[in-house]
Amino acid sequence: MIDSRGALEAVVRHAVELEDDYDDIAPTVTALAASGDTTLAPRLQEVLDRFLDEGNFYGRDLIAGVLAGIEGPAALPVLLRASARNLGDDQDSLQAEIVELLQTDRVTSRSVVRDFATGDTPELRRVGLWALGFVVEAQDVELLVAAATDADPEIRSMAVGSIPDPAGDDGAFDALVLALHDLNEQVRVSAANRLGYTGRVDAVAPLVALAADPTPRVRAMVAYALGRLGSREATPALQRLLHDPDRHVREDAAEALGSVGGPAAVGALLVLAADQDPQLRVQAAKALPKAADSDPRVAPQLTLLARDGEAAVRAATLSGLASASGRHSHREHLLVELVDDPDPMVRQRVAVVARLLAPDAAPAILRRYANDPDETLRRLAATQLERLTIPTVH
């Protein structure tokens, strides 16, 4: 039997003094969390409050883990309040504990986080809305739509990003469209992103209207969302975004045109593929494979790009082929053609995508690379070969 109180004080000393590595205290923390000693709850709460007041996020995380282990989902309110206190860290460990508790008992957890999401302070509402995103149900739409009009822009952004099933709920969909006009750019980004996953054709027009947004981040997300929707009605707007002043917007627009496909979209990408600027040809090489089924001009152009004089373009062609859905017959041929490319960067890309583009030929290719003069390629090949031999667990 563990001396739980003595163990707790040892953990507290460790968190305060930081004289030992975590590995030294880890067995004690694990044993405490598994002890089930609920009589420790008052002391744990006291210590947690102390660490929060002192800004000791390391100690906060240790105590939060013990609380979660001892009390289970009953510790959720305490951990959510701790998360609402900003100590300047990323909260990765604390949030991982919270998410595990949420998934342990979704029904009870959802009731708790809904209370937080309608709390009296912005801090509580923020953490509640964040947590609600992990257990959200269709019945939460009304709460989230209301939160999408909150005075706090961070709350509005979280609410917009968590709205469930806008594809089949006109009220939720309308709230997202309205959020496209929010004064805060992050809210507009969240709304555009969410609309991209609705699959609704009527999401195209409001997104196209946002393509002229003054903020590059928003325009980039618009391009991404239009690509997700895959509607050819978006082609003219994406063609304009190909000439955007911001490089990321241009790259996202090219990717989106590949997803949209069709003669006009492919035509715009073919212009990029023939440009003198190798960076534009890289964009075309990444995007065109997505449109391979929509236009017969794509396959011969990919062959040309795979033979481009710039190694970056040849490597980008492989990346584009690997990211495209479907199994096109020319994919394996192009990969095999580049197996002995003189540039190590291209051969490295071959190693990474071989099992996706040519699963039957991949083992032989990777074994050949085991003797390549490039050390990085040898390491990549060994890693990829190991992945081929690891059995899939069902």
C-alpha positions as CSV (number, residue, x, y, z in Angstrom):
1,M,0.0,0.0,0.0
2,I,1.2,3.5,-0.9
3,D,1.5,6.2,1.8
4,S,-0.7,8.5,-0.3
5,R,-0.3,11.5,1.8
6,G,3.4,11.2,2.1
7,A,3.5,10.6,-1.7
8,L,1.5,13.7,-2.4
9,E,3.8,15.8,-0.3
10,A,6.8,14.3,-2.2
11,V,5.2,15.4,-5.5
12,V,4.5,18.9,-4.1
13,R,8.2,19.2,-3.0
14,H,9.3,18.0,-6.4
15,A,7.1,20.6,-8.2
16,V,8.4,23.4,-6.0
17,E,12.1,22.6,-5.8
18,L,12.6,21.0,-9.2
19,E,15.7,19.3,-8.0
20,D,15.0,16.0,-9.7
21,D,14.0,14.9,-13.2
22,Y,10.4,14.0,-13.8
23,D,11.5,10.4,-14.3
24,D,12.4,10.3,-10.6
25,I,8.9,11.3,-9.4
26,A,6.9,9.6,-12.2
27,P,6.3,6.3,-10.4
28,T,5.0,8.2,-7.3
29,V,2.7,10.3,-9.5
30,T,1.4,7.2,-11.2
31,A,0.8,5.4,-8.0
32,L,-1.0,8.4,-6.5
33,A,-3.3,8.7,-9.5
34,A,-4.2,5.0,-9.2
35,S,-4.6,5.0,-5.5
36,G,-8.3,6.0,-5.5
37,D,-7.7,7.9,-2.2
38,T,-10.5,10.5,-2.4
39,T,-9.6,11.8,1.0
40,L,-6.7,13.6,-0.8
41,A,-9.1,15.8,-2.8
42,P,-9.1,18.8,-0.4
43,R,-5.3,18.9,-0.2
44,L,-5.0,18.4,-4.0
45,Q,-7.4,21.3,-4.5
46,E,-5.4,23.4,-2.1
47,V,-2.1,22.6,-3.8
48,L,-3.6,23.2,-7.2
49,D,-4.8,26.6,-6.2
50,R,-1.4,27.4,-4.9
51,F,0.4,26.4,-8.1
52,L,-2.1,28.4,-10.1
53,D,-1.5,31.5,-8.0
54,E,2.2,31.0,-8.3
55,G,2.1,30.5,-12.1
56,N,3.6,27.1,-11.7
57,F,2.2,25.2,-14.7
58,Y,4.4,22.2,-14.2
59,G,3.0,21.7,-10.7
60,R,-0.5,22.4,-12.0
61,D,-0.1,19.6,-14.5
62,L,1.2,17.1,-12.0
63,I,-1.6,17.7,-9.5
64,A,-4.3,17.8,-12.3
65,G,-3.1,14.3,-13.4
66,V,-3.4,13.0,-9.9
67,L,-6.8,14.5,-9.5
68,A,-8.0,13.1,-12.8
69,G,-6.8,9.6,-11.8
70,I,-8.4,9.6,-8.4
71,E,-11.7,11.3,-9.1
72,G,-12.2,10.6,-12.8
73,P,-14.9,12.7,-14.5
74,A,-15.8,14.2,-11.2
75,A,-12.5,16.2,-11.4
76,L,-13.6,17.8,-14.6
77,P,-14.9,21.1,-13.2
78,V,-11.7,21.6,-11.2
79,L,-9.5,21.0,-14.2
80,L,-11.6,23.2,-16.4
81,R,-11.3,26.1,-13.9
82,A,-7.6,25.4,-13.8
83,S,-7.5,25.6,-17.6
84,A,-9.4,28.9,-17.5
85,R,-6.4,30.4,-15.7
86,N,-3.8,31.6,-18.2
87,L,-0.3,30.8,-17.0
88,G,1.3,31.6,-20.4
89,D,1.9,28.0,-21.4
90,D,0.3,25.8,-24.2
91,Q,-1.6,23.6,-21.7
92,D,-0.9,20.5,-23.7
93,S,-0.7,18.2,-20.7
94,L,-3.6,19.7,-18.9
95,Q,-5.8,19.7,-21.9
96,A,-4.9,16.1,-22.7
97,E,-6.2,15.2,-19.2
98,I,-9.4,17.1,-19.8
99,V,-10.1,15.5,-23.1
100,E,-9.6,12.0,-21.6
101,L,-12.1,12.8,-18.9
102,L,-14.6,14.1,-21.5
103,Q,-14.4,10.9,-23.5
104,T,-14.7,8.7,-20.4
105,D,-18.3,10.0,-19.7
106,R,-19.6,12.0,-22.6
107,V,-23.1,12.5,-21.1
108,T,-22.0,13.8,-17.8
109,S,-19.1,15.8,-19.2
110,R,-21.4,17.5,-21.8
111,S,-23.6,18.8,-19.0
112,V,-20.6,20.2,-17.1
113,V,-19.1,21.9,-20.1
114,R,-22.4,23.4,-21.2
115,D,-22.6,25.1,-17.8
116,F,-19.1,26.5,-18.3
117,A,-19.9,27.6,-21.8
118,T,-22.7,29.8,-20.4
119,G,-20.6,30.9,-17.5
120,D,-20.4,34.4,-16.0
121,T,-16.9,35.2,-17.2
122,P,-15.3,35.1,-20.6
123,E,-12.5,32.8,-19.3
124,L,-15.1,30.1,-18.2
125,R,-17.1,30.5,-21.4
126,R,-13.9,30.0,-23.5
127,V,-12.8,26.9,-21.8
128,G,-16.3,25.5,-21.8
129,L,-16.8,26.1,-25.5
130,W,-13.4,24.6,-26.2
131,A,-14.3,21.4,-24.2
132,L,-17.8,21.3,-25.7
133,G,-16.2,20.8,-29.1
134,F,-15.1,17.3,-28.0
135,V,-18.6,16.1,-26.9
136,V,-20.8,18.4,-29.0
137,E,-24.3,17.1,-30.1
138,A,-26.9,18.5,-32.5
139,Q,-28.8,19.8,-29.5
140,D,-25.9,22.3,-28.8
141,V,-26.5,24.3,-31.9
142,E,-28.6,26.9,-30.3
143,L,-26.0,27.5,-27.5
144,L,-23.2,27.8,-30.0
145,V,-25.2,30.1,-32.4
146,A,-25.8,32.4,-29.4
147,A,-22.1,32.2,-28.4
148,A,-21.2,33.2,-32.0
149,T,-22.5,36.7,-31.2
150,D,-20.6,37.0,-27.9
151,A,-18.7,40.2,-27.2
152,D,-15.4,38.3,-26.9
153,P,-14.0,37.5,-30.3
154,E,-12.1,34.4,-29.0
155,I,-15.5,33.0,-27.8
156,R,-17.1,33.8,-31.1
157,S,-14.3,31.9,-32.9
158,M,-14.5,28.9,-30.7
159,A,-18.3,28.8,-31.1
160,V,-18.1,29.0,-34.8
161,G,-15.5,26.3,-35.0
162,S,-17.6,23.9,-32.9
163,I,-21.0,24.3,-34.5
164,P,-22.1,20.7,-35.4
165,D,-23.6,19.5,-38.7
166,P,-24.1,22.8,-40.5
167,A,-24.7,20.6,-43.6
168,G,-28.1,19.6,-42.4
169,D,-29.0,22.5,-40.2
170,D,-30.0,25.8,-41.9
171,G,-29.8,27.7,-38.6
172,A,-26.2,26.6,-38.0
173,F,-25.4,27.3,-41.7
174,D,-26.8,30.8,-41.5
175,A,-24.8,31.5,-38.4
176,L,-21.6,30.5,-40.2
177,V,-22.5,32.7,-43.2
178,L,-23.1,35.6,-40.8
179,A,-19.8,35.0,-39.1
180,L,-18.0,35.6,-42.4
181,H,-18.7,39.3,-41.9
182,D,-17.3,39.4,-38.3
183,L,-14.9,42.2,-37.6
184,N,-12.4,39.7,-36.1
185,E,-10.2,38.0,-38.7
186,Q,-9.9,34.7,-36.7
187,V,-13.7,34.5,-36.5
188,R,-13.9,34.9,-40.3
189,V,-11.2,32.2,-40.7
190,S,-13.1,29.8,-38.4
191,A,-16.3,30.4,-40.3
192,A,-14.7,29.9,-43.7
193,N,-13.0,26.7,-42.6
194,R,-16.3,25.3,-41.1
195,L,-18.2,26.1,-44.3
196,G,-15.6,24.2,-46.3
197,Y,-16.7,21.0,-44.6
198,T,-20.4,21.4,-45.1
199,G,-20.5,20.0,-48.6
200,R,-23.2,22.6,-49.4
201,V,-23.2,24.2,-52.8
202,D,-24.8,27.3,-51.3
203,A,-21.7,27.8,-49.3
204,V,-19.8,28.8,-52.4
205,A,-21.3,32.2,-53.1
206,P,-20.7,33.7,-49.6
207,L,-17.1,32.3,-49.6
208,V,-16.5,33.7,-53.0
209,A,-17.6,37.1,-51.7
210,L,-15.0,36.8,-48.9
211,A,-12.2,36.2,-51.4
212,A,-11.6,39.9,-51.5
213,D,-11.0,40.1,-47.7
214,P,-8.2,42.5,-46.8
215,T,-6.5,39.8,-44.6
216,P,-4.3,37.2,-46.3
217,R,-5.1,34.6,-43.7
218,V,-8.8,34.9,-44.5
219,R,-8.2,34.8,-48.3
220,A,-6.0,31.7,-47.9
221,M,-8.8,29.9,-45.8
222,V,-11.4,30.9,-48.4
223,A,-9.2,29.2,-51.1
224,Y,-8.9,26.1,-49.0
225,A,-12.6,26.0,-48.2
226,L,-13.6,26.4,-51.8
227,G,-11.2,23.5,-52.7
228,R,-12.9,21.4,-50.0
229,L,-16.3,22.1,-51.5
230,G,-15.0,21.2,-55.0
231,S,-17.6,23.2,-56.9
232,R,-16.6,24.5,-60.3
233,E,-18.6,27.7,-59.6
234,A,-15.6,28.7,-57.5
235,T,-13.2,28.5,-60.4
236,P,-13.2,32.2,-61.4
237,A,-12.6,33.4,-57.8
238,L,-9.8,30.8,-57.4
239,Q,-8.2,32.0,-60.7
240,R,-8.1,35.5,-59.3
241,L,-6.6,34.3,-56.1
242,L,-3.8,32.7,-58.2
243,H,-2.5,36.3,-58.6
244,D,-2.9,37.3,-55.0
245,P,-0.1,39.4,-53.5
246,D,0.4,36.8,-50.8
247,R,2.3,33.7,-51.6
248,H,0.3,31.4,-49.3
249,V,-2.9,32.5,-50.8
250,R,-1.6,31.8,-54.3
251,E,-0.5,28.3,-53.2
252,D,-3.8,27.5,-51.6
253,A,-5.6,28.7,-54.7
254,A,-3.6,26.4,-56.9
255,E,-4.3,23.4,-54.6
256,A,-8.0,24.3,-54.6
257,L,-8.1,24.5,-58.4
258,G,-6.8,21.0,-58.5
259,S,-9.5,19.8,-56.2
260,V,-12.2,21.6,-58.2
261,G,-10.9,20.3,-61.5
262,G,-12.6,20.8,-64.9
263,P,-11.4,22.5,-68.1
264,A,-11.1,26.0,-66.7
265,A,-9.3,25.1,-63.5
266,V,-6.9,22.7,-65.3
267,G,-6.3,25.4,-67.9
268,A,-5.2,27.8,-65.2
269,L,-2.9,25.2,-63.7
270,L,-1.4,24.3,-67.1
271,V,-0.4,28.0,-67.5
272,L,1.5,27.7,-64.2
273,A,3.1,24.5,-65.3
274,A,4.6,26.2,-68.3
275,D,5.8,29.3,-66.5
276,Q,9.5,30.2,-66.4
277,D,9.3,30.5,-62.6
278,P,10.1,27.1,-61.0
279,Q,8.0,28.0,-57.9
280,L,4.9,28.3,-60.1
281,R,5.7,25.0,-61.7
282,V,6.0,23.5,-58.2
283,Q,2.5,24.8,-57.4
284,A,1.2,23.2,-60.6
285,A,2.9,19.9,-59.9
286,K,1.3,19.7,-56.4
287,A,-2.2,20.6,-57.6
288,L,-2.6,18.9,-61.0
289,P,-2.7,15.3,-59.8
290,K,-6.0,16.1,-58.0
291,A,-7.6,16.9,-61.3
292,A,-6.3,13.9,-63.2
293,D,-9.7,12.3,-63.6
294,S,-11.4,15.6,-64.8
295,D,-9.2,16.5,-67.8
296,P,-7.1,14.3,-70.2
297,R,-4.5,17.1,-70.4
298,V,-3.3,16.4,-66.9
299,A,-1.5,13.0,-67.4
300,P,0.9,14.2,-70.2
301,Q,1.6,17.4,-68.3
302,L,2.5,15.4,-65.2
303,T,5.0,13.4,-67.3
304,L,6.6,16.7,-68.3
305,L,6.7,17.9,-64.8
306,A,8.3,14.7,-63.6
307,R,11.1,15.4,-66.1
308,D,11.4,19.1,-65.3
309,G,14.9,20.5,-65.1
310,E,14.4,21.7,-61.6
311,A,14.6,19.0,-58.9
312,A,12.1,20.8,-56.7
313,V,9.5,20.5,-59.5
314,R,10.2,16.8,-59.9
315,A,9.9,16.2,-56.1
316,A,6.7,18.3,-56.0
317,T,5.2,16.1,-58.7
318,L,5.7,13.1,-56.5
319,S,4.1,14.9,-53.5
320,G,1.1,15.9,-55.6
321,L,0.6,12.3,-56.8
322,A,0.8,11.0,-53.3
323,S,-1.8,13.5,-52.0
324,A,-4.3,12.9,-54.7
325,S,-7.1,10.5,-54.2
326,G,-7.6,7.5,-56.5
327,R,-5.2,5.1,-58.1
328,H,-4.1,6.4,-61.4
329,S,-2.1,4.0,-63.6
330,H,0.6,6.5,-64.4
331,R,1.5,7.2,-60.8
332,E,3.7,4.1,-60.4
333,H,5.3,4.7,-63.8
334,L,6.3,8.2,-62.9
335,L,7.7,7.1,-59.5
336,V,9.8,4.3,-61.0
337,E,11.1,6.8,-63.6
338,L,12.5,8.9,-60.8
339,V,14.0,6.2,-58.6
340,D,17.5,6.9,-59.9
341,D,17.1,10.7,-60.1
342,P,20.5,12.4,-59.8
343,D,19.2,14.8,-57.1
344,P,19.1,13.2,-53.6
345,M,16.1,15.4,-52.7
346,V,14.0,13.7,-55.4
347,R,15.2,10.2,-54.4
348,Q,14.3,11.1,-50.8
349,R,10.8,12.0,-51.9
350,V,10.6,8.7,-53.8
351,A,11.4,6.9,-50.6
352,V,8.7,8.7,-48.7
353,V,5.9,8.1,-51.2
354,A,6.9,4.8,-52.7
355,R,4.5,2.7,-50.5
356,L,1.6,5.0,-51.5
357,L,2.3,5.2,-55.2
358,A,3.8,1.8,-56.0
359,P,3.1,-0.5,-53.1
360,D,4.3,-3.6,-55.0
361,A,7.5,-2.1,-56.1
362,A,8.2,-0.2,-52.9
363,P,10.1,-2.9,-51.0
364,A,12.7,-3.4,-53.8
365,I,13.1,0.3,-54.2
366,L,13.7,0.9,-50.5
367,R,16.1,-2.0,-50.2
368,R,18.1,-0.5,-53.1
369,Y,18.2,2.8,-51.3
370,A,19.9,1.1,-48.3
371,N,23.2,1.4,-50.2
372,D,22.6,4.9,-51.6
373,P,25.5,7.4,-51.1
374,D,23.1,9.9,-49.5
375,E,22.9,9.3,-45.7
376,T,19.5,11.0,-45.3
377,L,18.1,8.8,-48.0
378,R,19.5,5.6,-46.3
379,R,17.8,6.6,-43.0
380,L,14.5,7.4,-44.8
381,A,14.5,4.1,-46.7
382,A,15.1,2.1,-43.5
383,T,12.2,3.9,-41.8
384,Q,9.8,3.4,-44.7
385,L,10.9,-0.2,-45.1
386,E,10.1,-0.8,-41.4
387,R,6.7,0.7,-41.9
388,L,6.0,-1.7,-44.7
389,T,6.8,-4.7,-42.5
390,I,4.8,-3.6,-39.4
391,P,1.5,-5.5,-39.4
392,T,-1.7,-3.5,-39.3
393,V,-3.7,-3.9,-36.0
394,H,-7.4,-4.1,-36.5
